[in-house]
Amino acid sequence: MSEKRVMRKLKKLAARISAKIESVRDEMDDLEIEFELIQQHINKLEIMAKNQPVTSDEITVTIEEDEADLDLENSSAVPVPKKF
């Protein structure tokens, strides 16, 4: 191969690697933000747990169901099961 062709291929490869590195940096930034949010939630839950004594056998889980509050008259995207 000629030197020019090798240089073009190396520059092209370097550009692709640079783009991948930038993509990974963006993903890492997003993950760091999400990790910090999770840590904040954990800290809040730990503080709440300290304020409310719970026995070791008792665990309270609250699940909210939004389907019961569905207003079909004002909804533009009502899920309809497909008939096949």
C-alpha positions in Angstrom: 0.0 0.0 0.0 1.1 3.5 -0.6 1.8 5.8 2.3 -1.1 8.1 1.4 -3.6 5.3 1.5 -2.3 4.0 4.8 -2.5 7.6 6.2 -6.1 7.9 5.0 -7.1 4.6 6.6 -5.3 5.6 9.9 -7.1 9.0 9.9 -10.4 7.3 9.2 -9.8 4.8 12.0 -8.7 7.6 14.4 -11.9 9.5 13.6 -14.1 6.5 14.4 -12.2 5.8 17.6 -12.6 9.5 18.6 -16.4 9.3 17.9 -16.6 6.1 20.0 -14.7 7.7 22.9 -17.0 10.7 22.8 -20.0 8.5 22.9 -18.6 6.6 25.9 -17.9 9.8 27.7 -21.5 10.9 27.2 -22.8 7.6 28.5 -20.5 7.8 31.5 -21.8 11.3 32.3 -25.4 10.1 32.1 -24.5 7.1 34.3 -22.8 9.3 36.9 -25.9 11.5 37.1 -28.2 8.5 37.5 -25.9 7.1 40.1 -25.9 10.3 42.1 -29.7 10.4 42.0 -29.9 6.8 43.2 -27.5 7.6 46.1 -29.7 10.6 47.0 -32.8 8.4 47.1 -31.0 5.7 49.2 -30.0 8.4 51.7 -33.5 9.7 51.9 -34.9 6.2 52.4 -32.3 5.5 55.1 -33.2 8.7 56.9 -36.9 7.8 56.7 -36.2 4.3 57.9 -34.4 5.7 61.0 -37.3 7.9 61.8 -39.8 5.1 61.5 -38.8 2.0 63.5 -39.8 -1.2 61.6 -39.5 -4.7 63.1 -37.3 -7.1 61.2 -40.3 -9.2 60.1 -42.3 -6.2 58.8 -41.7 -4.8 55.3 -44.1 -2.3 53.8 -44.4 -2.0 50.0 -46.7 0.5 48.4 -47.7 0.1 44.8 -49.7 2.7 43.0 -51.9 1.6 40.1 -52.6 4.4 37.6 -54.9 2.2 35.5 -57.8 2.7 37.9 -57.7 6.4 37.3 -57.7 6.2 33.5 -60.1 8.7 32.0 -61.2 7.1 28.7 -63.1 10.2 27.5 -60.1 12.5 27.6 -57.5 10.1 26.6 -56.2 10.2 23.0 -54.1 7.1 23.3 -56.2 4.3 24.7 -54.6 0.9 24.4 -56.7 -1.5 22.4 -55.8 -5.2 22.2 -55.1 -6.5 18.7 -57.3 -9.2 17.3 -55.4 -11.8 15.4 
